[in-house]
Amino acid sequence: MVWAATGDDDPLVGHAIVPGDAPGIEIIRTWDHFGLRASSTHDVVYGNVEIPAENFPGVPTAQAAAESAGFGASGLVVIALYVGIARAAQEFFVMLANERVPSALGRPIATTERIATIAGERRAGLAKLLVTRAIITAVQTAVAALGNPGLTRNNPLERHYRDIHCCRIHPPQDVALITAGRRVLAR
């Protein structure tokens, strides 16, 4: 599916179905992101690619604008994807923390204060934690405002985005975090 427009004075716009193996398609490998690397969202250049007319049910520009007004909810679908990723990561963290028993420790890592603290960080209202979240959010906001270029490896903002996450590894090694984490891990 490719968003396209005709070259008319009053162009038709819409999604065109372009077969991936059509002659004239060039893929330029530009996708070098911090995340979603498996998406392979590279740049694609179409040079004189022909498709059947039925593959392009274009509509006048004014009609397309009116129809797209209802797509605001599609942003929720994208957010739901990331919430799902976060939940899956949390589930895996809890599962692995309860199953992993290093021979030097002799017990699941979920029983350690460090892992319990990490598990409890989202449940605690500590000032350091709130500041950490705020500065990470500030950098994430800058990345989001710039879009894909903000996550490209050759952009310094991508490095800042990676680096700012290091603030999460520092203490507090607080009893409240440990207690909350143990509750999470016990589920």
TASULTA-V544215 format. One record per residue. RES is the residue in three letters. SS is DSSP state (A for helix, B for strand, O for the rest). PHI is phi in whole degrees, 0 to 359 (* if undefined). PSI is psi in radians with two decimals (* if undefined). Layout:
# TASULTA-V544215
res:RES ss:SS phi:PHI psi:PSI
res:RES ss:SS phi:PHI psi:PSI
This chain:
# TASULTA-V544215
res:MET ss:O phi:* psi:2.19
res:VAL ss:B phi:229 psi:2.27
res:TRP ss:B phi:288 psi:2.23
res:ALA ss:B phi:219 psi:2.85
res:ALA ss:B phi:219 psi:2.55
res:THR ss:O phi:282 psi:2.87
res:GLY ss:O phi:270 psi:0.28
res:ASP ss:O phi:287 psi:2.87
res:ASP ss:O phi:299 psi:-0.67
res:ASP ss:O phi:245 psi:1.46
res:PRO ss:O phi:292 psi:2.67
res:LEU ss:B phi:266 psi:2.48
res:VAL ss:B phi:231 psi:2.76
res:GLY ss:B phi:157 psi:-3.09
res:HIS ss:B phi:273 psi:2.30
res:ALA ss:B phi:253 psi:2.46
res:ILE ss:O phi:271 psi:1.95
res:VAL ss:O phi:245 psi:2.02
res:PRO ss:O phi:301 psi:2.35
res:GLY ss:O phi:298 psi:-0.37
res:ASP ss:O phi:258 psi:0.27
res:ALA ss:O phi:294 psi:2.45
res:PRO ss:O phi:299 psi:2.47
res:GLY ss:O phi:99 psi:0.01
res:ILE ss:B phi:267 psi:2.25
res:GLU ss:B phi:237 psi:2.24
res:ILE ss:B phi:257 psi:2.15
res:ILE ss:B phi:254 psi:2.03
res:ARG ss:O phi:286 psi:1.54
res:THR ss:O phi:251 psi:-0.18
res:TRP ss:O phi:283 psi:1.84
res:ASP ss:O phi:222 psi:1.05
res:HIS ss:B phi:269 psi:2.80
res:PHE ss:O phi:297 psi:-0.68
res:GLY ss:O phi:226 psi:3.01
res:LEU ss:O phi:50 psi:0.68
res:ARG ss:A phi:297 psi:-0.50
res:ALA ss:A phi:289 psi:-0.20
res:SER ss:A phi:288 psi:-0.38
res:SER ss:O phi:49 psi:0.89
res:THR ss:O phi:274 psi:1.18
res:HIS ss:O phi:279 psi:2.94
res:ASP ss:B phi:285 psi:2.48
res:VAL ss:B phi:235 psi:2.26
res:VAL ss:B phi:249 psi:2.26
res:TYR ss:B phi:253 psi:2.01
res:GLY ss:O phi:247 psi:1.80
res:ASN ss:O phi:55 psi:0.72
res:VAL ss:O phi:280 psi:2.22
res:GLU ss:O phi:254 psi:2.42
res:ILE ss:O phi:228 psi:2.73
res:PRO ss:O phi:295 psi:2.58
res:ALA ss:A phi:304 psi:-0.63
res:GLU ss:A phi:292 psi:-0.21
res:ASN ss:A phi:277 psi:-0.03
res:PHE ss:B phi:226 psi:1.56
res:PRO ss:O phi:274 psi:1.08
res:GLY ss:O phi:294 psi:2.73
res:VAL ss:B phi:230 psi:2.80
res:PRO ss:B phi:301 psi:2.62
res:THR ss:A phi:306 psi:-0.76
res:ALA ss:A phi:298 psi:-0.68
res:GLN ss:A phi:292 psi:-0.69
res:ALA ss:A phi:296 psi:-0.69
res:ALA ss:A phi:296 psi:-0.73
res:ALA ss:A phi:294 psi:-0.71
res:GLU ss:A phi:291 psi:-0.61
res:SER ss:A phi:284 psi:-0.25
res:ALA ss:A phi:300 psi:-0.50
res:GLY ss:A phi:279 psi:-0.01
res:PHE ss:A phi:273 psi:0.11
res:GLY ss:A phi:302 psi:-0.58
res:ALA ss:A phi:292 psi:-0.33
res:SER ss:A phi:295 psi:-0.44
res:GLY ss:A phi:297 psi:-0.56
res:LEU ss:A phi:294 psi:-0.59
res:VAL ss:A phi:296 psi:-0.72
res:VAL ss:A phi:295 psi:-0.76
res:ILE ss:A phi:298 psi:-0.69
res:ALA ss:A phi:300 psi:-0.63
res:LEU ss:A phi:302 psi:-0.83
res:TYR ss:A phi:288 psi:-0.58
res:VAL ss:A phi:297 psi:-0.73
res:GLY ss:A phi:299 psi:-0.71
res:ILE ss:A phi:297 psi:-0.78
res:ALA ss:A phi:297 psi:-0.74
res:ARG ss:A phi:294 psi:-0.72
res:ALA ss:A phi:297 psi:-0.70
res:ALA ss:A phi:296 psi:-0.72
res:GLN ss:A phi:294 psi:-0.75
res:GLU ss:A phi:299 psi:-0.76
res:PHE ss:A phi:295 psi:-0.73
res:PHE ss:A phi:303 psi:-0.85
res:VAL ss:A phi:296 psi:-0.78
res:MET ss:A phi:298 psi:-0.86
res:LEU ss:A phi:292 psi:-0.67
res:ALA ss:A phi:298 psi:-0.58
res:ASN ss:A phi:278 psi:-0.43
res:GLU ss:A phi:265 psi:-0.51
res:ARG ss:O phi:283 psi:2.09
res:VAL ss:O phi:235 psi:1.62
res:PRO ss:O phi:296 psi:2.46
res:SER ss:O phi:299 psi:-0.58
res:ALA ss:O phi:290 psi:-0.43
res:LEU ss:O phi:267 psi:-0.69
res:GLY ss:O phi:75 psi:0.20
res:ARG ss:O phi:205 psi:2.85
res:PRO ss:O phi:300 psi:2.50
res:ILE ss:A phi:295 psi:-0.31
res:ALA ss:A phi:296 psi:-0.32
res:THR ss:A phi:274 psi:-0.07
res:THR ss:O phi:273 psi:2.66
res:GLU ss:A phi:296 psi:-0.63
res:ARG ss:A phi:299 psi:-0.86
res:ILE ss:A phi:291 psi:-0.67
res:ALA ss:A phi:297 psi:-0.66
res:THR ss:A phi:297 psi:-0.79
res:ILE ss:A phi:298 psi:-0.77
res:ALA ss:A phi:295 psi:-0.51
res:GLY ss:A phi:271 psi:-0.15
res:GLU ss:A phi:303 psi:-0.60
res:ARG ss:A phi:281 psi:-0.13
res:ARG ss:A phi:257 psi:-0.14
res:ALA ss:O phi:257 psi:2.62
res:GLY ss:O phi:249 psi:0.83
res:LEU ss:O phi:277 psi:2.59
res:ALA ss:A phi:301 psi:-0.78
res:LYS ss:A phi:299 psi:-0.71
res:LEU ss:A phi:295 psi:-0.72
res:LEU ss:A phi:295 psi:-0.71
res:VAL ss:A phi:295 psi:-0.77
res:THR ss:A phi:303 psi:-0.84
res:ARG ss:A phi:298 psi:-0.68
res:ALA ss:A phi:295 psi:-0.76
res:ILE ss:A phi:288 psi:-0.60
res:ILE ss:A phi:295 psi:-0.74
res:THR ss:A phi:299 psi:-0.68
res:ALA ss:A phi:299 psi:-0.78
res:VAL ss:A phi:290 psi:-0.72
res:GLN ss:A phi:300 psi:-0.65
res:THR ss:A phi:296 psi:-0.72
res:ALA ss:A phi:296 psi:-0.74
res:VAL ss:A phi:297 psi:-0.81
res:ALA ss:A phi:297 psi:-0.64
res:ALA ss:A phi:294 psi:-0.59
res:LEU ss:A phi:275 psi:-0.30
res:GLY ss:A phi:75 psi:-2.62
res:ASN ss:A phi:307 psi:-0.69
res:PRO ss:A phi:301 psi:-0.48
res:GLY ss:A phi:293 psi:-0.34
res:LEU ss:A phi:253 psi:0.09
res:THR ss:B phi:279 psi:2.36
res:ARG ss:O phi:304 psi:-0.59
res:ASN ss:O phi:278 psi:0.05
res:ASN ss:O phi:262 psi:2.25
res:PRO ss:A phi:302 psi:-0.47
res:LEU ss:A phi:297 psi:-0.57
res:GLU ss:A phi:298 psi:-0.69
res:ARG ss:A phi:293 psi:-0.76
res:HIS ss:A phi:299 psi:-0.68
res:TYR ss:A phi:297 psi:-0.76
res:ARG ss:A phi:294 psi:-0.81
res:ASP ss:A phi:295 psi:-0.68
res:ILE ss:A phi:297 psi:-0.46
res:HIS ss:A phi:291 psi:-0.28
res:CYS ss:A phi:293 psi:-0.38
res:CYS ss:A phi:295 psi:-0.32
res:ARG ss:A phi:288 psi:-0.36
res:ILE ss:A phi:277 psi:-0.19
res:HIS ss:O phi:277 psi:2.71
res:PRO ss:O phi:304 psi:2.75
res:PRO ss:O phi:268 psi:2.43
res:GLN ss:O phi:263 psi:1.19
res:ASP ss:O phi:266 psi:2.54
res:VAL ss:A phi:301 psi:-0.66
res:ALA ss:A phi:298 psi:-0.72
res:LEU ss:A phi:295 psi:-0.76
res:ILE ss:A phi:297 psi:-0.79
res:THR ss:A phi:298 psi:-0.82
res:ALA ss:A phi:297 psi:-0.72
res:GLY ss:A phi:296 psi:-0.70
res:ARG ss:A phi:297 psi:-0.62
res:ARG ss:A phi:296 psi:-0.74
res:VAL ss:A phi:297 psi:-0.82
res:LEU ss:A phi:289 psi:-0.41
res:ALA ss:A phi:282 psi:-0.27
res:ARG ss:O phi:295 psi:*
